[in-house]
Each structure stands twice: as structure tokens, then as C-alpha cells.
Amino acid sequence: MQTLSVGLGERSYSIHVGSGLIDQSDLLLPLLERKQVAVVTNTTVAALFLERLTGALARQGVDVVRIVVPDGEKYKDWRTLDSIFAELIEHRCGRDCTLIALGGGVVGDLAGFAAATYQRGVQYVQIPTTLLAQVDSSVGGKTAVNHPLGKNMIGAFHQPRLVLSDMDTLASLPERELRAGLAEVVKHGLIRDAAFFDWLEKNMDRLLAREAEALSHAVLRSVSIKAEIVGRDERESGLRQILNFGHTFGHAIETGLGFGTWLHGEAVAAGMVMAADLSRELGMLSQADAGRIRSLLRQAGLPVAVGGIGPREMLRLMGTDKKARAGRVPFVVLERLGAAALRWDVPPAVVEGTLSRLTA
Amino acid sequence: MQTLSVGLGERSYSIHVGSGLIDQSDLLLPLLERKQVAVVTNTTVAALFLERLTGALARQGVDVVRIVVPDGEKYKDWRTLDSIFAELIEHRCGRDCTLIALGGGVVGDLAGFAAATYQRGVQYVQIPTTLLAQVDSSVGGKTAVNHPLGKNMIGAFHQPRLVLSDMDTLASLPERELRAGLAEVVKHGLIRDAAFFDWLEKNMDRLLAREAEALSHAVLRSVSIKAEIVGRDERESGLRQILNFGHTFGHAIETGLGFGTWLHGEAVAAGMVMAADLSRELGMLSQADAGRIRSLLRQAGLPVAVGGIGPREMLRLMGTDKKARAGRVPFVVLERLGAAALRWDVPPAVVEGTLSRLTA
């Protein structure tokens, strides 16, 4: 097991990365204000890991409330959240109860937002069971639910007390989800660490073959990069926005195709190709490097363009992005491999050019 | 106009108390990140003050989104919140938009929670238009909506950027709401300031006659006391709990009678008589002082006991209070007039004795 500390003052916490962590209740016990936890998970993950987790806790005398929600992004809404609140109230969970999010990003966002707002805030622990959640949503404290009019429109910043990233959970992860998680791994190299990008080019095959050592390295390197950025800008007022590389395009793709048609990581992959193209067009990124980005994502089995949404629709959707201010849309661009910057002044014609090349 | 500063580090803000503040857009303008505000109010308050507020802002070139929700505690729920989010999204309010809560406690809680969670948090300003909201919810940053299974179960701590308490709004306040607001005014004297309690005994008639000078003093003294307490314990981990004097009983009364049957202040008044009785029974408060509390609340036209809920039902309802931990219920008691303390060890028999005397 390796441990990374996320430094956020009194909200600092640890991320443990290793195997068999789900069974190690001793990692959790010292954090509990009271021996009562509510585990929020979905039907798919429950079948795989819920008994292991609750068994380990119950053997230590912890009272475990199990809250199993349906599987899927479309359930990341108020209705599901409301059912979580009802279970918590019915089981008399108080402010000293600890929530545990056992699952992927959807479960983490839901359970995290429930923890942020139940009785104005209770503590929570994340046990991410997908590569995407391990490398992305387990750092940063972002929680949210979707609104019918926009993704992640309702949420809060609420840091977990602890994150357990158990490599065991990646063994059973569907192939498509593994690949989607790799999109965010690649992103971390692109925006902050060219050497890590080089490593990914050399080791993509090992990652796709799920070699534990390679996966561990990719997870640790990703969370280190993200933690360093979040530590400097917890509330996303500046630097942190570079983590949204590819996401302005990606969110528009997700909304345009309908939530759940593409996985988040797939949309981000295509979005990163667009953002790289934009960077190249602005004279920052070389043609060769834009090509390397595209090749690596293609090697990971990820989409590098999108069909079914035209440039005009993409532009409209990007105008409702949460980051848009005064009608202007910010873009994260690459100054070179490993260095990103936020730009508010990208000419509309350049954006349209990129969209015309990469959407249809 | 008099101003009180609420000291909460980087979340500090000012409360202005005076007349005609609604028209003074110069108080608001310097705070706006962008000249766009969304005013959340209800149908009743909109008819009285919305034009004055929006007119003053529009004359300064501010784009004003008007969000008018139905009037009443029963609308302090997810459905109403969702309609606020929909308006914000449809009007393309971004993270730099400022919400303004124009109304009483329900509007403040709703708009405040909307501000806390819309796009993971935007800033907001409170313009409380009831005495209760001016003396209570305008300090402390508590925001919430009700859940069908419990009052204020879902919420967040989110401090306003500014509070404008305009005495003009109290002129049209229904008599019953004025009296309900006085319950929290009395509470502030009881828990922290015996001299203010004395002043209230001498000036209750002037307050009921709505003398502006007396009301201003009562509002300023109340927010000063509350701000001092909140400043020492923003997240309600200790001292702040004394602000819940009378509220454990009061919340049970509100839930037991059905939300909206009694006003919050009415339930708190009866709850304070119960908490005073408990304090007397525990040998802390004198019989004479318990009598003064009861007399003052009666003079304010407030209930000092409750019918329609028996002791057993009250006990059950108190067990689901947000403050309950490990099945135990904390009570705020008075050690004497002007000094309150939190007690976790009140014997059940004492609570039952109080309930048998003051419920039926």
C-alpha cells in the first residue's frame, strides 16, 4: 500500500493505493466519530464488494446501514439523492454518522453531495471502484447531481476524510470503463507532466493488460498531479481550471449525445483532441505533439472525434457550460506537452474551425 | 443606518440595519462580480417590495432575474428549489451571478441553499423582510430545505456577502409574524444577556406598537449576540448550540402539529417555556425567573404550552432531532437568566415531567 497526502489545511486527507484495502477495516475505524456508517453503493458494485466491506466493518462492531441505488449516470439526480436522505433519516443517522461511497464517479458524486448536505454536512470516505473515480473524482472534493437542464449543475465542495483505492476492484472493471478512465490519466500527463505522458506512451499496453504495478503507478501519478493542483486552488478560482482540459468540449458532447450515451472519459478523450487541435491552431502546440496525443488516445481505444453533433450545436451547448461568464467560454489549451493554460480570448472562428474538423 | 460586522475571517460580512435600505442599490453594487443578480422572493413579498428593489438595481444597469416562488413553509422543499435552479440555468446565470434572498426565513433558507449548491456555490445577499429573519436567520449562514421526514434535514452552511435589514418592511408585517419574531429576540436575551431581557420586559409594548427605534435596538442587539456566538463557533460544534434554546422542543412541536400549523417562533416560544421548566426542575433556574420568562412570552402574545401532542409523541419526535447522537438528545438549559449551557445528561424522567406539565 502506498499513501498520498492531500494537503488542504484542516481538510487534509490521505489516499491509500494498494490491494485488499476493502477488507482492511482498521484503515477506517480510527476516523469514525461513532460506530455507525452508511455505505452508499449501486446494484452492480454491491454484488461485487458490499459484503466484503460490510463484513469487515461488522466484525469490528460497526453498525452498517446499506443504501443501494440503481446503477447509471441517469440516476445521479435529485430523486436518488432523496432516497438516500430518506434511508439516513429512517435509520436515525445523526451528524456523527460517516458515509462511505463505494463505487464509481456517479456513486461518489451522489454520496459526496448527500454527505455535504445531510444535516448540513457529515463526513464521508470514498472507496472508488473504477479507474476514472480513482484518478479523478477521488481528489478535489467536487460533489454534484445533474439537473435536467445541465450536468453537475447542483453540488458542493466537500472533501472526503479518506480515500481507499483498491486495485482489486479494477480486475472486474468492464473494458470500456477501463479505457474511459485512461482518458483522465492521459489528461494529467498532458496538462502538467510531459515525462508521465512519455511513460504512458511506453506503457499503454501494460495498462490495457491491467498489470497491477502499472495501474498503481498510473493512479498514484495521476492523484499526485491532481492533488498538487487542487492544493493550490481548492475552490477552482484559477489554476484548478486546467484540470478541465478537454472538458468544455467533453461536457457539450455528453449533453449533446444525451447523458450516458458516451462515458465521461470517452467524451473527454474526444474533447482533448479538440482542445489540442485548438492549441495547435493558436500556434502553441506543434503538429507532431497534437498527433502524439491523438495516437495515444486512439491506442487506448478512445474516440478522437464525434459524430451526430454539428459545430453549431456544440457551440450552443458550450455556452451553457458552468465556466461560462458574461457569455464568454473559457478554454484550457496546451502551451506544450505538460503545460496547460486557461484562455478566455480564443477567437470564435478558431473554435469553429476545430469543431468543423472534428465533429460531424 | 447602523452596521454590524460579523467576523468570520474571509467569510466576514456586514449587516446594515435602517430604513429605506431596499432602495439603496449603492450598498449592493460594489459586491457584484458581474452586473447580474437573481432575486428570489415569494408572491406576497414580491407584491410589496420587488419593484422597489429591482427598479433601484435596473437604474444602475444591473440585469435582474426575478424568481418568485409560492409563499409558505410547505414550499421549502426540493420541488421549489428545483424550480429556482431551472430559472437560473435558463437565464444563463453563471458562477459570477449574485443571488438575493428577499423575504422571510423560508425564502432565506431556500435562496441560501440554492446559492450554496448552484454550480457548487455562488454568492448571495439577504434582505430579510420579517422580524424573525432579521434577528435570526440573517446571521449564521444556515441554509436548508425540509425533507418529508424532517425539518431542515438537507442544507449547508453558506455565509451571505451582505445583509440589509430594512425596518420599513416590518410596517406591513402581519401581527402574528411580528410576535413570532419576538420569540427569538427574547431567546437572545435569555441565553446571553440578562440586561437585554430586562430591557425587553420594559419595552415589549413599544415593540408590539412597532416603534422603529425600539425595533432597531431589538434587531441590532439580537444580531450582535448571535454574531458573537457564531463567530466563536461557525460550524455549530459547541457554543453555537445554545442558540437552539427551546428548539429541541420547538422542532418537535412543529413536526407534531404539521409544518406550518404554528409559526416557528410560536413553537420556539412554547419550547422555551419547556426548556425553562426543565432548567428549574434541574435546580438551576429559580421559580421566579421561570415565571418571568413565561410572563414576557405571554405578554408578547405567544403560546406558552402546546395542546394536541402528548408527552410520548413529543419524546418520539425529539429522538429524530438533528442534534441527537447515539440515541441521546441534548437540551439547552438556563443556568440563570442570561446564561445557557448544553446538557446531554438530562434524566428522561425530568423531560417527561416537563412534557406532562406543558403538553396535552
Boltz contact constraints between the chains, C-beta under 6 A:
constraints:
  - contact:
      token1: [A, 34]
      token2: [B, 326]
      max_distance: 6.0
  - contact:
      token1: [A, 78]
      token2: [B, 78]
      max_distance: 6.0
  - contact:
      token1: [A, 85]
      token2: [B, 147]
      max_distance: 6.0
  - contact:
      token1: [A, 89]
      token2: [B, 149]
      max_distance: 6.0
  - contact:
      token1: [A, 89]
      token2: [B, 150]
      max_distance: 6.0
  - contact:
      token1: [A, 94]
      token2: [B, 324]
      max_distance: 6.0
  - contact:
      token1: [A, 94]
      token2: [B, 325]
      max_distance: 6.0
  - contact:
      token1: [A, 96]
      token2: [B, 325]
      max_distance: 6.0
  - contact:
      token1: [A, 117]
      token2: [B, 154]
      max_distance: 6.0
  - contact:
      token1: [A, 117]
      token2: [B, 156]
      max_distance: 6.0
  - contact:
      token1: [A, 119]
      token2: [B, 322]
      max_distance: 6.0
  - contact:
      token1: [A, 120]
      token2: [B, 155]
      max_distance: 6.0
  - contact:
      token1: [A, 120]
      token2: [B, 156]
      max_distance: 6.0
  - contact:
      token1: [A, 120]
      token2: [B, 157]
      max_distance: 6.0
  - contact:
      token1: [A, 147]
      token2: [B, 85]
      max_distance: 6.0
  - contact:
      token1: [A, 149]
      token2: [B, 89]
      max_distance: 6.0
  - contact:
      token1: [A, 150]
      token2: [B, 89]
      max_distance: 6.0
  - contact:
      token1: [A, 154]
      token2: [B, 117]
      max_distance: 6.0
  - contact:
      token1: [A, 155]
      token2: [B, 120]
      max_distance: 6.0
  - contact:
      token1: [A, 156]
      token2: [B, 117]
      max_distance: 6.0
  - contact:
      token1: [A, 156]
      token2: [B, 120]
      max_distance: 6.0
  - contact:
      token1: [A, 157]
      token2: [B, 120]
      max_distance: 6.0
  - contact:
      token1: [A, 322]
      token2: [B, 119]
      max_distance: 6.0
  - contact:
      token1: [A, 324]
      token2: [B, 94]
      max_distance: 6.0
  - contact:
      token1: [A, 325]
      token2: [B, 94]
      max_distance: 6.0
  - contact:
      token1: [A, 325]
      token2: [B, 96]
      max_distance: 6.0
  - contact:
      token1: [A, 326]
      token2: [B, 34]
      max_distance: 6.0
